[in-house]
Amino acid sequence: MKKNLLIAVWFTLVTTVIFGVLYPLGITGLAQLFFRDRANGQLVEKSGQLVGSGIIGQAFSGPGYFHPRPSSAGTGYDPTASGGSNLSPTNKTLLERVKGDVQKLQSENASAAIPVDLVTTSGSGLDPDISPAAAEFQIARVARARGVQEDEVRGFVKKYTKDRDLGFLGEPRVNVLELNLELDRSHPLR
């Protein structure tokens, strides 16, 4: 019995060192070597200062900025509280929030249909992207606030529109942070 106990203790120690220390260190090292940007969260810097991540949404609320999808993660875009609201389509709280968002967006662009991703949250609440239709919906407001032609802003949207991955996975999308940073570089708010 003593021998079996000793074998079990040694097996536990050896597997803990291998799978709890060496394997994670090895995988982390390989990720840093081959995929440094992705392994570090695709951090985005502006003038040497960290401004966000290309894979985590953040709030932009001014009229001169493209707005992301609504977030239900914590108090909004909180990566430590990632998750959807889990509210059903008939939930009164959800219906009131969506109704309020629709009214606000209609006052901004009354003649256009509102893209669904501007009034619904993603499953994580952290989606950094919007659909090209959601970006198109916001072009008039952003151009007006920045004092530029809509076609020029539309060109930036086109430049930052990413196609489907591998040509068939996912949907076309626009990264809100990258687009807003480009607008700040080329046409700063007054």
N, C-alpha and C positions, 0 to 999 in steps of 0.2 A: 504494500500500500504506500509506503514511504517513497518507493521508486516511482510509482505512478504519479504521486503528488509532485515530486521533483520535476518529472517530465512535463507535466501540465504547467507548472510555474515557468519553466524555461521556454516552453512553446509560446506561452502568453507574452513573455518578455521579448522574445525574438520577433514574433509577428507584430507586436506593438511597435518595435523599432523599425521594422521593415515597412509596414503599411501605415504607421502613424507618423513617421519621421522621414525616412529615406524616400519613399514613394512621393509624398507631397512636395518635398524639396526638389526632387528630380523633375516632376511635372512643372513646378513653378519655374525652375531654371530653364527648361525647354520652352515654356511659354514666353519667358523674358527674352530668350535668344531668338526665337523665330516669329513671335507675334507680340512684340513689345507694346505697340499701341493698343491692341485689343486687350492684352493682359492687364494694362493699367487703366482701363475704363474709357479709352478714347477721349482723353481730356483735351479741351480746347482752350488755347491761350490767346490773349489779345494784348499786345504791347508787353509781353513777358508776364502778364498776370492771368491767373486761372479764371475763366469766365463760365465754364460749364463742361458738360460732357456731350459728345455727339450721340450717345445712346440713352440719355436720360432727359426727358422733357423738362422745361422750366417755364415759369410764368412770364409772359410779356403782355403788358396791359395797355400801353400807350397807343394812341391812334396812328403813330408813325411806325408801328411794328406789326408784323404778322403774328397773330395769336395762335397758340397751339390748341389741341383738344382740351376740353375740361379735364381736370384731374380729381380723382376721389382718393388719392393716396395721402393719408394724414390730413394736413392742412393745405395740401396741394403740392404735387411734385416732390413729395418727401420720400426719398429712396429707402428709408428705414421703415416706411409704412406702406410698401407697395401692395396694391390689390385693388380690385374693383369694389364698387359699392354693394354688390349683390342685391340690389333693389330690383324687384320684378317690374315688368313694363306697366303694371297697373298700380304701382306704389304711388301714393299721393305726393310724397316728398320728391320722388324722381320726376313725376309729371309737372310739379310746380317749378322745379329747377329748369327743366327743359323748356317749359312755356316761357319762363323769364328770359332764358338765353335766346329763344326764337324772337321774342319781342325786341330785345336789344339788337339782334342782328338785322331784323327787318327795318329798324330805324336807321341802320347804317347803310343798307342796300335793299330798298323796298322792292325793286323790280326783279331781283334775281332769286332763284330757288336756293334755299339754304342747304348746303351739303351736310349730310347726317353726321359726319365726324366733327363738326363744329359744335354740336349739341350733345354728343354722347361721349362717354369716357371709354378708354381702352380697358382691357382686362387687368393690366398692371397699374394703370393710372399714371404711367410714366412715359407714354409714347412720345418720342421726340419729333415725330413726323406727322404731316397732314397730307391729305390727298391733293393732287393738282387742282381739283375742283374747289377745295376749301381755300387754297392759295388764290385762285382766280377770283373767288368771291370777295377777298380782302384787298385786291389790287387798288381799287378806286380810293378807298380810305387811306391806304398807305401812301399812294402817290400824292393825294391832296395834302396830307400832313407833312410830307417832305418837300412839296413844291416841285415835283418832277412829273414828266409825262407818264401816263399809264403804260404806254408801250415799252418804255425803258424799264419800269418795274416788272412788267410781264417778261422781258428778256432775262432779268435776274431769276425770276421764278423758273423759266425754262432751263437756265443754266444749272440750277440746283435741284431740278427734278431728276430723280434716280429711277431708272427702269426696273422692271422685274429682275430679281436675281436669277442668273443663268437663263434669262429669257422667258421663264415660265413660273417661277416661284414668287409668291406675294403679289403685291400691287404696286404700280408707280406711286412715288411718294416724294415729299419735299421736306428736307430737314429744316425746321423753323429756326434753330440757333444759327446754323451756317448762313441761311438767307438773311436773317436780321443783322448778323455781323458784316456781311458784304454790303448791305444797305448803309450801315453806319460808316463803313470805310469810304464808300463812293459818294454818298449823299447824307452827310451828318444832319441830325435834327437841328433846327435853329434854336 
